[in-house]
């Protein structure tokens, strides 16, 4: 069965554009928050990484 091409009304197109804009804004906000959290983690004083067993042998 062939698919029919769907025709959206101007109102539907406008609503879709608003939803997509909101999703993109949310995506950008989440990216910024993630970067901020990563920067905070890097700056914590006294944060030391565990040494591997192979490093201790040397």
N, C-alpha and C positions, 0 to 999 in steps of 0.2 A: 504494500500500500504506500502510495506516495504521500509525503508530508506536505501539508499546506503551509504556505508562508503566512506568519502571523503579522497582522497589521496593528500596531499600537496606536492608541489615540494620543493626541498632544498631552492630555492630562496624565495618561499613563507614562509617557516618556518623561514628563517633568518629575513625577513621583520617583521614577527609577533613577533619574539623575540626582535627585536630593538624597536618596538612600545611598547611592554610590559615593557621593561626596561625604556623607556622614561616616561611612565605613572607612574611607581613605583617611579622614581626620582622626578617627579612632586608631587606625593602624599607625599613623605618624606619632600619636601621643604614646602608644605602647612602646614604640621603638625608642622614643626619647626617655621614657621611664626606665626601660631596660638598660640603656646606656648609662643613665645616672646611677643605677644600682651597681652596675659593673665598676664604675669609677669609684664609688664608695668602698667597694670590696677591695680594690687595689690599694687604696690609701690607708687601710686599717693598719695601725702600728702593731708590731709584734707578730704579724701574720707570717708564719714560716711554713714552708712546704715540707711534707714528710720526705725523709731520705729513703731512697730505694736500698735494698739489701746489697746490690752491686756497688753502690757508692760507699757503703760502710766498710767493705772489704779492702778498699784501696788505702 
